[in-house]
Amino acid sequence: MQQKKILQARKRIALIAHDHKKAELIEWATYNKAVLARHELYATGTTGQLVEQALDVSVRKLLSGPLGGDQQIGALVATGGLDVIIFFWDPMEALPHDPDIKALLRLGVVWNIPMASNRASADFLLTSPLMHQEYEAILPDYSQYTSRKI
C-alpha cells in the first residue's frame, strides 16, 4: 500500500553548508530572501546564525554539523519534520563527520525528500511551482522491510 505525505505550501527547509560553502549559501539565501522568508527555516550551527543575520528571519538552529547537527536534521527527516534539504557541501574536502553526512543524504533519499546540493539545483528547486503549493509526496513502500521476521 502506497503511503503519502502532504507537504504544505509553507515548507520546512533545512539549510546546511560546509565551512568553505557558507559564503556561497549566504549569498544564495540573500538573493532568495523573499522566497525563503515564506517558509520555515532550519539550519545547523553557524550556518543558522549566518542565515538569520543575513535574512533577518527566524531560523531554528540546531547543533553544528560535526557535533550532531547533521544527525538532528536526519532525525527530523525520518520523523517527518522536514520537507526540503538544501545542503551546499564541499566535495573537495574530506571531513571528519563524513559518515554523518552520508547518513543524512541517505535518509533524504529513503524518505523522498527534495534535496539540492549546489546553487544550480537549489535554484531549480526553489523556483519550482511545487515549492509554493501543497504537494502530495509518495513515500516508498518499506512494508517488506518493516514487517520482516527476525
N, C-alpha and C positions, 0 to 999 in steps of 0.2 A: 504494500500500500504506500503510495507516494505521500510524503508529508510536505506541507507547505509552510512558509513563514512569510508574514506580511511585513515588508519594510515600509514604514510610514514615509510620508513626504519629507518630514524633518528627520534626516538620517543621523545616526550616531557614528561619527567619523573618528578613527584613530589616526593621529599624525605622529610619525616616528621618523627620526633621521639620525644616521651615524654622524660622528663629530665632523668629518670632512664634507658632509652633505647638509649640515644645519643651515648654513647661509643660503644655499640653493632652495631649501624648503621654505625658509622665511621669506625669501624674495617671491617665490611662487604663491605662498599663502597671502602675502600682502597684495599681490596683483589680483588675487581671487577673494579678497576680503568680503565683498558684498555677498558673494555666494556662500562662503564658509560661515558667515555670521547667521545665516538662516538655519544652520544645523547645530547639533550638539557635538562639541569637540572634546576629545580625549587625547592625551599625549603622555609620553614617557618623560620623566625627569626634566632636564634642562630644556629640551625641545618645547615642553609645555610652557615653561616660563617665557621663553623667547617668543612663542606664538602669542601668548596672552599679552605681552608687552607690545608686540608689533601690530596686532589687530585690535587691541583694546576690547577684547571679548573674553568671556569666562571660558576657561579650559579646565576640565577635570584632569589634574596632574597626578600621574602615578609615579612609581619609583623610576630611577634611572634604569635604562635597559640592562646593563650588566649586573645591577643589584636586584633584579627581579621584575623590572617593568615590562620586559618582553613577555614574561610568563603571566603577568597580570593581564596584559592585552589578550594573550592566548586564552586565559580563563574566561574573560568577557566574551570572546568569540564562541567558545564551547558552550557557554550558558545562555547564548542568545542576546547578550548585552551590547553588541556592536553590529553595525551594518556594513561598514566600509573601512578598509585599511589603506592608508597612503603612507608608504614606507620608503623613503629615499635612503637606500642602503649603498654602501661603498664596496663595489666588487673588487677593488684593488687592494684592500687592506684586510689582513687576517685579524680577526677579533677574538678575544678570549671567550666571549659568550656566543660564538657561532652555533653551538648546539641549541641554545635558546631561540636564536633567530630562525633556524631551520624548523624547530618545533612550531613556532608562531606561523611561519609560512605554510607549513603542513596543515595546521588547524584551519587556516583560511581556505585552503582547498577542500578539506574534509567537510566544512560547513558551508561551502558555496558562497563565500564572502567576496564581493568585488574588491580587487586589490590593484594598486598601482605601485610600481617600484621606481619610477623616474618621472621627470617633468612631463614628457610626452604622454605617457599612459595616464598620469594624473589629470592632464588637460582633457584628454578624451573622456575619462570617467566623470569628471566634474561637469563637463558640458553636455553630457548625455541627457536627453529629455527624461529618462528613467530616474535620474538623480533627484528630480524635483517633484516627483509624484509618487503615490503609493505604488508598490511593486510587489508582486507575488513571486517569491523565490521558491523554487522547487528544491527540497533537500534530498540528498542522496538517500537511498534505501539501505540502511545498515542493519535491517532486521535479522538477516542470516548471521551477522557478526554478533549482535547483541543477544540473540536467543540460542547461541551455540551451547552445547553441553560440554562441560569441562571434564 
